[in-house]
Amino acid sequence: ITSRNGREFLEKIRSNFKLNILERPSPNELVFEMIGVDVSFANALRRIMISDVPTVAIEHVYMWNNSSIVHDEVLAHRLGLVPLDADPRFFEDFMGEDDDPSDLNTVV
C-alpha cells in the first residue's frame, strides 16, 4: 500500500464509519456497534481488544489414574480452554524466574 492508497483507505473509513454506544453496564464494559466498516476491519479490532485483556488459564495439568475414556492430553487441553474468573494481578509475582512448578508455587 502506498501512502496515497493509505490516505484514500483512511478517508474511505472516516467518511463511512459510525460508532453507536448502546450501553455501558459497568466502568469496564461497553456495548457498541460499528456501522460502515468492512468485516475484516471489525474483526481485526476485536482481536486487538481481546489480546489486550489479561487472562488466567490452566497451563499445566497433573493427572493421577485417569480412568475416563478421554485421553490425558485432550482433557488437559480442554481444561486450558475453560475461562477462569480470576484477577490476573493476583498471580503476577506468584513464581520467581528460577522456580520450578510445585505444589507450593502453583494453584492446585
N, CA, C and O atoms as CSV, one atom per row, in Angstrom:
chain,resi,resn,atom,element,x,y,z
A,1,ILE,N,N,0.852,-1.175,0.000
A,1,ILE,CA,C,0.000,0.000,0.000
A,1,ILE,C,C,0.892,1.230,0.000
A,1,ILE,O,O,1.761,1.382,0.859
A,2,THR,N,N,0.673,2.083,-0.947
A,2,THR,CA,C,1.423,3.341,-1.000
A,2,THR,C,C,0.777,4.344,-0.061
A,2,THR,O,O,-0.330,4.126,0.432
A,3,SER,N,N,1.480,5.452,0.185
A,3,SER,CA,C,0.917,6.458,1.090
A,3,SER,C,C,-0.356,7.066,0.505
A,3,SER,O,O,-1.266,7.436,1.247
A,4,ARG,N,N,-0.424,7.169,-0.823
A,4,ARG,CA,C,-1.633,7.696,-1.462
A,4,ARG,C,C,-2.801,6.736,-1.233
A,4,ARG,O,O,-3.894,7.164,-0.862
A,5,ASN,N,N,-2.570,5.438,-1.453
A,5,ASN,CA,C,-3.613,4.443,-1.219
A,5,ASN,C,C,-4.005,4.392,0.259
A,5,ASN,O,O,-5.179,4.223,0.590
A,6,GLY,N,N,-3.022,4.537,1.135
A,6,GLY,CA,C,-3.294,4.531,2.567
A,6,GLY,C,C,-4.172,5.694,2.973
A,6,GLY,O,O,-5.091,5.533,3.777
A,7,ARG,N,N,-3.896,6.877,2.419
A,7,ARG,CA,C,-4.724,8.049,2.728
A,7,ARG,C,C,-6.138,7.858,2.195
A,7,ARG,O,O,-7.112,8.220,2.854
A,8,GLU,N,N,-6.242,7.289,1.003
A,8,GLU,CA,C,-7.570,7.033,0.429
A,8,GLU,C,C,-8.338,6.029,1.279
A,8,GLU,O,O,-9.538,6.186,1.503
A,9,PHE,N,N,-7.642,4.999,1.751
A,9,PHE,CA,C,-8.273,3.990,2.594
A,9,PHE,C,C,-8.787,4.608,3.892
A,9,PHE,O,O,-9.917,4.349,4.305
A,10,LEU,N,N,-7.945,5.429,4.533
A,10,LEU,CA,C,-8.364,6.071,5.784
A,10,LEU,C,C,-9.506,7.044,5.552
A,10,LEU,O,O,-10.412,7.143,6.379
A,11,GLU,N,N,-9.475,7.757,4.447
A,11,GLU,CA,C,-10.557,8.693,4.139
A,11,GLU,C,C,-11.866,7.946,3.894
A,11,GLU,O,O,-12.932,8.412,4.296
A,12,LYS,N,N,-11.789,6.786,3.233
A,12,LYS,CA,C,-12.978,5.975,2.983
A,12,LYS,C,C,-13.570,5.488,4.308
A,12,LYS,O,O,-14.784,5.529,4.502
A,13,ILE,N,N,-12.707,5.027,5.214
A,13,ILE,CA,C,-13.187,4.574,6.533
A,13,ILE,C,C,-13.801,5.746,7.289
A,13,ILE,O,O,-14.880,5.616,7.867
A,14,ARG,N,N,-13.121,6.886,7.289
A,14,ARG,CA,C,-13.598,8.059,8.023
A,14,ARG,C,C,-14.971,8.534,7.530
A,14,ARG,O,O,-15.820,8.939,8.324
A,15,SER,N,N,-15.173,8.477,6.217
A,15,SER,CA,C,-16.426,9.001,5.672
A,15,SER,C,C,-17.612,8.071,5.942
A,15,SER,O,O,-18.736,8.553,6.082
A,16,ASN,N,N,-17.396,6.763,6.019
A,16,ASN,CA,C,-18.494,5.813,6.194
A,16,ASN,C,C,-18.659,5.314,7.629
A,16,ASN,O,O,-19.699,4.750,7.969
A,17,PHE,N,N,-17.652,5.513,8.469
A,17,PHE,CA,C,-17.635,4.914,9.803
A,17,PHE,C,C,-18.589,5.630,10.751
A,17,PHE,O,O,-18.641,6.859,10.798
A,18,LYS,N,N,-19.337,4.835,11.500
A,18,LYS,CA,C,-20.202,5.371,12.543
A,18,LYS,C,C,-20.154,4.422,13.731
A,18,LYS,O,O,-20.257,3.206,13.568
A,19,LEU,N,N,-19.998,4.981,14.921
A,19,LEU,CA,C,-19.930,4.194,16.150
A,19,LEU,C,C,-21.081,4.600,17.053
A,19,LEU,O,O,-21.200,5.765,17.432
A,20,ASN,N,N,-21.927,3.641,17.396
A,20,ASN,CA,C,-23.047,3.884,18.308
A,20,ASN,C,C,-22.795,3.136,19.604
A,20,ASN,O,O,-22.620,1.918,19.600
A,21,ILE,N,N,-22.777,3.860,20.707
A,21,ILE,CA,C,-22.647,3.233,22.022
A,21,ILE,C,C,-24.045,2.858,22.481
A,21,ILE,O,O,-24.899,3.724,22.667
A,22,LEU,N,N,-24.274,1.577,22.659
A,22,LEU,CA,C,-25.597,1.078,23.013
A,22,LEU,C,C,-25.835,1.085,24.516
A,22,LEU,O,O,-26.906,1.483,24.973
A,23,GLU,N,N,-24.845,0.647,25.285
A,23,GLU,CA,C,-24.973,0.661,26.741
A,23,GLU,C,C,-23.608,0.547,27.385
A,23,GLU,O,O,-22.640,0.120,26.755
A,24,ARG,N,N,-23.544,0.933,28.646
A,24,ARG,CA,C,-22.322,0.806,29.447
A,24,ARG,C,C,-22.710,0.180,30.775
A,24,ARG,O,O,-22.975,0.883,31.750
A,25,PRO,N,N,-22.743,-1.172,30.809
A,25,PRO,CA,C,-23.203,-1.875,32.024
A,25,PRO,C,C,-22.338,-1.624,33.250
A,25,PRO,O,O,-22.841,-1.630,34.373
A,26,SER,N,N,-21.037,-1.404,33.048
A,26,SER,CA,C,-20.134,-1.142,34.173
A,26,SER,C,C,-18.977,-0.298,33.653
A,26,SER,O,O,-18.853,-0.109,32.443
A,27,PRO,N,N,-18.131,0.211,34.539
A,27,PRO,CA,C,-16.998,1.017,34.078
A,27,PRO,C,C,-16.022,0.240,33.181
A,27,PRO,O,O,-15.280,0.849,32.411
A,28,ASN,N,N,-16.015,-1.090,33.272
A,28,ASN,CA,C,-15.106,-1.898,32.460
A,28,ASN,C,C,-15.771,-2.526,31.251
A,28,ASN,O,O,-15.127,-3.284,30.526
A,29,GLU,N,N,-17.032,-2.236,31.014
A,29,GLU,CA,C,-17.762,-2.846,29.899
A,29,GLU,C,C,-18.386,-1.762,29.029
A,29,GLU,O,O,-18.795,-0.706,29.512
A,30,LEU,N,N,-18.447,-2.056,27.726
A,30,LEU,CA,C,-19.061,-1.144,26.777
A,30,LEU,C,C,-19.670,-1.967,25.657
A,30,LEU,O,O,-18.999,-2.818,25.074
A,31,VAL,N,N,-20.922,-1.723,25.356
A,31,VAL,CA,C,-21.599,-2.405,24.253
A,31,VAL,C,C,-21.775,-1.371,23.151
A,31,VAL,O,O,-22.387,-0.325,23.365
A,32,PHE,N,N,-21.235,-1.669,21.965
A,32,PHE,CA,C,-21.310,-0.699,20.872
A,32,PHE,C,C,-21.497,-1.430,19.554
A,32,PHE,O,O,-21.317,-2.644,19.458
A,33,GLU,N,N,-21.865,-0.653,18.538
A,33,GLU,CA,C,-21.964,-1.196,17.193
A,33,GLU,C,C,-21.196,-0.287,16.247
A,33,GLU,O,O,-21.202,0.936,16.383
A,34,MET,N,N,-20.539,-0.916,15.290
A,34,MET,CA,C,-19.805,-0.178,14.265
A,34,MET,C,C,-20.565,-0.318,12.957
A,34,MET,O,O,-20.927,-1.421,12.550
A,35,ILE,N,N,-20.799,0.798,12.313
A,35,ILE,CA,C,-21.539,0.819,11.062
A,35,ILE,C,C,-20.638,1.387,9.971
A,35,ILE,O,O,-19.912,2.358,10.186
A,36,GLY,N,N,-20.698,0.767,8.804
A,36,GLY,CA,C,-19.964,1.289,7.650
A,36,GLY,C,C,-18.515,0.854,7.579
A,36,GLY,O,O,-17.711,1.515,6.921
A,37,VAL,N,N,-18.158,-0.238,8.236
A,37,VAL,CA,C,-16.790,-0.741,8.151
A,37,VAL,C,C,-16.810,-2.160,7.607
A,37,VAL,O,O,-17.805,-2.874,7.731
A,38,ASP,N,N,-15.719,-2.548,7.015
A,38,ASP,CA,C,-15.576,-3.894,6.493
A,38,ASP,C,C,-15.496,-4.889,7.651
A,38,ASP,O,O,-15.006,-4.559,8.731
A,39,VAL,N,N,-15.974,-6.085,7.419
A,39,VAL,CA,C,-15.963,-7.125,8.452
A,39,VAL,C,C,-14.531,-7.429,8.893
A,39,VAL,O,O,-14.289,-7.685,10.073
A,40,SER,N,N,-13.591,-7.404,7.963
A,40,SER,CA,C,-12.199,-7.695,8.326
A,40,SER,C,C,-11.638,-6.644,9.272
A,40,SER,O,O,-10.854,-6.976,10.162
A,41,PHE,N,N,-12.026,-5.378,9.098
A,41,PHE,CA,C,-11.582,-4.308,9.992
A,41,PHE,C,C,-12.181,-4.505,11.382
A,41,PHE,O,O,-11.478,-4.370,12.383
A,42,ALA,N,N,-13.477,-4.823,11.450
A,42,ALA,CA,C,-14.133,-5.050,12.743
A,42,ALA,C,C,-13.516,-6.253,13.452
A,42,ALA,O,O,-13.317,-6.222,14.667
A,43,ASN,N,N,-13.215,-7.310,12.703
A,43,ASN,CA,C,-12.602,-8.499,13.300
A,43,ASN,C,C,-11.193,-8.196,13.802
A,43,ASN,O,O,-10.801,-8.676,14.866
A,44,ALA,N,N,-10.426,-7.404,13.049
A,44,ALA,CA,C,-9.079,-7.021,13.489
A,44,ALA,C,C,-9.154,-6.217,14.780
A,44,ALA,O,O,-8.356,-6.428,15.693
A,45,LEU,N,N,-10.106,-5.301,14.859
A,45,LEU,CA,C,-10.275,-4.509,16.074
A,45,LEU,C,C,-10.671,-5.396,17.252
A,45,LEU,O,O,-10.176,-5.214,18.365
A,46,ARG,N,N,-11.565,-6.354,17.005
A,46,ARG,CA,C,-11.978,-7.292,18.051
A,46,ARG,C,C,-10.789,-8.095,18.560
A,46,ARG,O,O,-10.628,-8.274,19.767
A,47,ARG,N,N,-9.951,-8.582,17.633
A,47,ARG,CA,C,-8.797,-9.383,18.040
A,47,ARG,C,C,-7.777,-8.564,18.828
A,47,ARG,O,O,-7.157,-9.075,19.761
A,48,ILE,N,N,-7.603,-7.307,18.460
A,48,ILE,CA,C,-6.681,-6.427,19.195
A,48,ILE,C,C,-7.193,-6.194,20.608
A,48,ILE,O,O,-6.420,-6.238,21.564
A,49,MET,N,N,-8.497,-5.944,20.746
A,49,MET,CA,C,-9.062,-5.708,22.079
A,49,MET,C,C,-8.960,-6.961,22.949
A,49,MET,O,O,-8.643,-6.866,24.135
A,50,ILE,N,N,-9.224,-8.126,22.373
A,50,ILE,CA,C,-9.143,-9.368,23.135
A,50,ILE,C,C,-7.709,-9.639,23.586
A,50,ILE,O,O,-7.492,-10.113,24.701
A,51,SER,N,N,-6.729,-9.344,22.732
A,51,SER,CA,C,-5.335,-9.629,23.079
A,51,SER,C,C,-4.830,-8.744,24.213
A,51,SER,O,O,-3.880,-9.112,24.904
A,52,ASP,N,N,-5.455,-7.575,24.414
A,52,ASP,CA,C,-5.026,-6.673,25.477
A,52,ASP,C,C,-5.702,-6.946,26.815
A,52,ASP,O,O,-5.374,-6.305,27.813
A,53,VAL,N,N,-6.630,-7.877,26.846
A,53,VAL,CA,C,-7.311,-8.206,28.097
A,53,VAL,C,C,-6.500,-9.281,28.821
A,53,VAL,O,O,-6.297,-10.368,28.279
A,54,PRO,N,N,-6.030,-8.990,30.048
A,54,PRO,CA,C,-5.285,-10.014,30.782
A,54,PRO,C,C,-6.196,-11.175,31.154
A,54,PRO,O,O,-7.331,-10.972,31.585
A,55,THR,N,N,-5.694,-12.384,30.986
A,55,THR,CA,C,-6.496,-13.568,31.270
A,55,THR,C,C,-5.725,-14.544,32.147
A,55,THR,O,O,-4.502,-14.471,32.265
A,56,VAL,N,N,-6.458,-15.442,32.747
A,56,VAL,CA,C,-5.881,-16.511,33.551
A,56,VAL,C,C,-6.361,-17.823,32.954
A,56,VAL,O,O,-7.552,-17.987,32.691
A,57,ALA,N,N,-5.446,-18.757,32.740
A,57,ALA,CA,C,-5.821,-20.053,32.181
A,57,ALA,C,C,-4.982,-21.145,32.830
A,57,ALA,O,O,-3.932,-20.882,33.415
A,58,ILE,N,N,-5.462,-22.351,32.715
A,58,ILE,CA,C,-4.744,-23.515,33.232
A,58,ILE,C,C,-3.627,-23.850,32.246
A,58,ILE,O,O,-3.878,-24.035,31.056
A,59,GLU,N,N,-2.395,-23.926,32.745
A,59,GLU,CA,C,-1.254,-24.175,31.862
A,59,GLU,C,C,-0.722,-25.601,31.994
A,59,GLU,O,O,-0.441,-26.253,30.988
A,60,HIS,N,N,-0.585,-26.081,33.208
A,60,HIS,CA,C,-0.062,-27.430,33.441
A,60,HIS,C,C,-1.116,-28.250,34.183
A,60,HIS,O,O,-1.738,-27.769,35.129
A,61,VAL,N,N,-1.305,-29.481,33.746
A,61,VAL,CA,C,-2.262,-30.372,34.389
A,61,VAL,C,C,-1.512,-31.638,34.798
A,61,VAL,O,O,-0.847,-32.270,33.977
A,62,TYR,N,N,-1.625,-31.997,36.067
A,62,TYR,CA,C,-1.014,-33.220,36.565
A,62,TYR,C,C,-2.139,-34.225,36.804
A,62,TYR,O,O,-3.105,-33.922,37.504
A,63,MET,N,N,-2.016,-35.415,36.224
A,63,MET,CA,C,-3.084,-36.411,36.363
A,63,MET,C,C,-2.568,-37.648,37.069
A,63,MET,O,O,-1.443,-38.093,36.845
A,64,TRP,N,N,-3.410,-38.187,37.920
A,64,TRP,CA,C,-3.146,-39.442,38.582
A,64,TRP,C,C,-4.329,-40.360,38.300
A,64,TRP,O,O,-5.464,-40.034,38.649
A,65,ASN,N,N,-4.078,-41.484,37.684
A,65,ASN,CA,C,-5.082,-42.519,37.489
A,65,ASN,C,C,-6.329,-42.012,36.750
A,65,ASN,O,O,-7.433,-42.051,37.292
A,66,ASN,N,N,-6.147,-41.543,35.526
A,66,ASN,CA,C,-7.271,-41.116,34.693
A,66,ASN,C,C,-7.964,-42.363,34.160
A,66,ASN,O,O,-7.417,-43.055,33.302
A,67,SER,N,N,-9.165,-42.659,34.660
A,67,SER,CA,C,-9.883,-43.859,34.236
A,67,SER,C,C,-10.988,-43.543,33.221
A,67,SER,O,O,-11.793,-44.413,32.889
A,68,SER,N,N,-11.026,-42.299,32.729
A,68,SER,CA,C,-12.057,-41.930,31.755
A,68,SER,C,C,-11.626,-42.347,30.354
A,68,SER,O,O,-10.490,-42.768,30.140
A,69,ILE,N,N,-12.558,-42.224,29.396
A,69,ILE,CA,C,-12.218,-42.573,28.019
A,69,ILE,C,C,-11.506,-41.422,27.301
A,69,ILE,O,O,-11.022,-41.589,26.182
A,70,VAL,N,N,-11.444,-40.262,27.944
A,70,VAL,CA,C,-10.782,-39.101,27.362
A,70,VAL,C,C,-9.285,-39.192,27.671
A,70,VAL,O,O,-8.896,-39.372,28.825
A,71,HIS,N,N,-8.454,-39.068,26.641
A,71,HIS,CA,C,-7.003,-39.129,26.831
A,71,HIS,C,C,-6.528,-37.955,27.688
A,71,HIS,O,O,-7.143,-36.888,27.697
A,72,ASP,N,N,-5.427,-38.168,28.402
A,72,ASP,CA,C,-4.885,-37.139,29.287
A,72,ASP,C,C,-4.640,-35.823,28.560
A,72,ASP,O,O,-4.992,-34.758,29.066
A,73,GLU,N,N,-4.037,-35.890,27.375
A,73,GLU,CA,C,-3.690,-34.676,26.625
A,73,GLU,C,C,-4.938,-33.911,26.197
A,73,GLU,O,O,-4.959,-32.681,26.248
A,74,VAL,N,N,-5.969,-34.625,25.778
A,74,VAL,CA,C,-7.216,-33.977,25.357
A,74,VAL,C,C,-7.886,-33.315,26.552
A,74,VAL,O,O,-8.365,-32.185,26.450
A,75,LEU,N,N,-7.923,-34.005,27.673
A,75,LEU,CA,C,-8.527,-33.458,28.878
A,75,LEU,C,C,-7.765,-32.217,29.357
A,75,LEU,O,O,-8.375,-31.219,29.739
A,76,ALA,N,N,-6.431,-32.286,29.334
A,76,ALA,CA,C,-5.609,-31.140,29.744
A,76,ALA,C,C,-5.848,-29.952,28.816
A,76,ALA,O,O,-5.945,-28.817,29.282
A,77,HIS,N,N,-5.946,-30.200,27.507
A,77,HIS,CA,C,-6.195,-29.130,26.545
A,77,HIS,C,C,-7.557,-28.486,26.795
A,77,HIS,O,O,-7.683,-27.262,26.768
A,78,ARG,N,N,-8.567,-29.305,27.036
A,78,ARG,CA,C,-9.909,-28.768,27.294
A,78,ARG,C,C,-9.958,-27.965,28.590
A,78,ARG,O,O,-10.655,-26.953,28.667
A,79,LEU,N,N,-9.230,-28.407,29.600
A,79,LEU,CA,C,-9.167,-27.634,30.844
A,79,LEU,C,C,-8.519,-26.276,30.611
A,79,LEU,O,O,-8.912,-25.283,31.223
A,80,GLY,N,N,-7.531,-26.230,29.731
A,80,GLY,CA,C,-6.863,-24.967,29.403
A,80,GLY,C,C,-7.768,-23.997,28.673
A,80,GLY,O,O,-7.507,-22.794,28.681
A,81,LEU,N,N,-8.823,-24.485,28.042
A,81,LEU,CA,C,-9.752,-23.616,27.313
A,81,LEU,C,C,-10.862,-23.043,28.198
A,81,LEU,O,O,-11.602,-22.160,27.766
A,82,VAL,N,N,-10.980,-23.536,29.422
A,82,VAL,CA,C,-12.028,-23.059,30.320
A,82,VAL,C,C,-11.661,-21.660,30.815
A,82,VAL,O,O,-10.585,-21.473,31.381
A,83,PRO,N,N,-12.549,-20.664,30.607
A,83,PRO,CA,C,-12.243,-19.321,31.115
A,83,PRO,C,C,-12.364,-19.288,32.632
A,83,PRO,O,O,-13.346,-19.773,33.193
A,84,LEU,N,N,-11.374,-18.721,33.289
A,84,LEU,CA,C,-11.367,-18.628,34.748
A,84,LEU,C,C,-11.646,-17.197,35.159
A,84,LEU,O,O,-11.022,-16.268,34.645
A,85,ASP,N,N,-12.564,-17.013,36.068
A,85,ASP,CA,C,-12.904,-15.682,36.554
A,85,ASP,C,C,-12.004,-15.359,37.745
A,85,ASP,O,O,-12.397,-15.524,38.900
A,86,ALA,N,N,-10.799,-14.898,37.446
A,86,ALA,CA,C,-9.830,-14.552,38.482
A,86,ALA,C,C,-9.052,-13.328,38.025
A,86,ALA,O,O,-8.780,-13.171,36.835
A,87,ASP,N,N,-8.701,-12.477,38.946
A,87,ASP,CA,C,-7.934,-11.279,38.622
A,87,ASP,C,C,-6.472,-11.667,38.401
A,87,ASP,O,O,-5.819,-12.125,39.339
A,88,PRO,N,N,-5.936,-11.495,37.179
A,88,PRO,CA,C,-4.564,-11.923,36.897
A,88,PRO,C,C,-3.510,-11.173,37.710
A,88,PRO,O,O,-2.381,-11.647,37.837
A,89,ARG,N,N,-3.860,-10.013,38.259
A,89,ARG,CA,C,-2.879,-9.263,39.059
A,89,ARG,C,C,-2.489,-10.009,40.321
A,89,ARG,O,O,-1.413,-9.772,40.870
A,90,PHE,N,N,-3.351,-10.914,40.794
A,90,PHE,CA,C,-3.028,-11.703,41.983
A,90,PHE,C,C,-1.931,-12.725,41.706
A,90,PHE,O,O,-1.326,-13.244,42.644
A,91,PHE,N,N,-1.663,-13.022,40.441
A,91,PHE,CA,C,-0.719,-14.074,40.076
A,91,PHE,C,C,0.553,-13.544,39.419
A,91,PHE,O,O,1.370,-14.343,38.960
A,92,GLU,N,N,0.752,-12.223,39.358
A,92,GLU,CA,C,1.902,-11.658,38.654
A,92,GLU,C,C,3.230,-12.146,39.220
A,92,GLU,O,O,4.086,-12.598,38.460
A,93,ASP,N,N,3.420,-12.067,40.516
A,93,ASP,CA,C,4.690,-12.450,41.133
A,93,ASP,C,C,4.555,-13.749,41.911
A,93,ASP,O,O,5.183,-13.922,42.956
A,94,PHE,N,N,3.741,-14.656,41.405
A,94,PHE,CA,C,3.473,-15.904,42.104
A,94,PHE,C,C,4.685,-16.822,42.096
A,94,PHE,O,O,4.958,-17.501,43.086
A,95,MET,N,N,5.420,-16.847,40.975
A,95,MET,CA,C,6.614,-17.687,40.856
A,95,MET,C,C,7.800,-16.821,40.470
A,95,MET,O,O,7.660,-15.868,39.704
A,96,GLY,N,N,8.966,-17.156,41.004
A,96,GLY,CA,C,10.179,-16.493,40.579
A,96,GLY,C,C,10.654,-17.051,39.247
A,96,GLY,O,O,10.163,-18.088,38.799
A,97,GLU,N,N,11.603,-16.377,38.610
A,97,GLU,CA,C,12.084,-16.819,37.299
A,97,GLU,C,C,12.767,-18.182,37.344
A,97,GLU,O,O,12.692,-18.948,36.383
A,98,ASP,N,N,13.435,-18.486,38.460
A,98,ASP,CA,C,14.176,-19.747,38.568
A,98,ASP,C,C,13.388,-20.850,39.262
A,98,ASP,O,O,13.914,-21.946,39.455
A,99,ASP,N,N,12.156,-20.590,39.637
A,99,ASP,CA,C,11.345,-21.587,40.343
A,99,ASP,C,C,10.808,-22.645,39.382
A,99,ASP,O,O,10.402,-22.339,38.261
A,100,ASP,N,N,10.815,-23.876,39.837
A,100,ASP,CA,C,10.152,-24.950,39.102
A,100,ASP,C,C,8.737,-25.081,39.656
A,100,ASP,O,O,8.520,-24.879,40.851
A,101,PRO,N,N,7.765,-25.420,38.795
A,101,PRO,CA,C,6.391,-25.577,39.314
A,101,PRO,C,C,6.318,-26.679,40.363
A,101,PRO,O,O,6.843,-27.774,40.161
A,102,SER,N,N,5.679,-26.390,41.462
A,102,SER,CA,C,5.462,-27.369,42.515
A,102,SER,C,C,4.140,-27.060,43.193
A,102,SER,O,O,3.467,-26.097,42.826
A,103,ASP,N,N,3.761,-27.857,44.168
A,103,ASP,CA,C,2.521,-27.611,44.891
A,103,ASP,C,C,2.587,-26.321,45.708
A,103,ASP,O,O,1.545,-25.773,46.068
A,104,LEU,N,N,3.775,-25.833,46.006
A,104,LEU,CA,C,3.920,-24.627,46.829
A,104,LEU,C,C,3.776,-23.337,46.030
A,104,LEU,O,O,3.417,-22.305,46.597
A,105,ASN,N,N,4.047,-23.372,44.726
A,105,ASN,CA,C,4.004,-22.143,43.945
A,105,ASN,C,C,3.051,-22.207,42.752
A,105,ASN,O,O,3.152,-21.395,41.833
A,106,THR,N,N,2.152,-23.141,42.762
A,106,THR,CA,C,1.134,-23.247,41.713
A,106,THR,C,C,-0.230,-23.394,42.368
A,106,THR,O,O,-0.344,-23.778,43.532
A,107,VAL,N,N,-1.255,-23.081,41.598
A,107,VAL,CA,C,-2.612,-23.227,42.105
A,107,VAL,C,C,-3.035,-24.658,41.875
A,107,VAL,O,O,-3.085,-25.120,40.736
A,108,VAL,N,N,-3.339,-25.363,42.948
A,108,VAL,CA,C,-3.681,-26.786,42.856
A,108,VAL,C,C,-5.110,-26.980,43.315
A,108,VAL,O,O,-5.610,-28.105,43.320
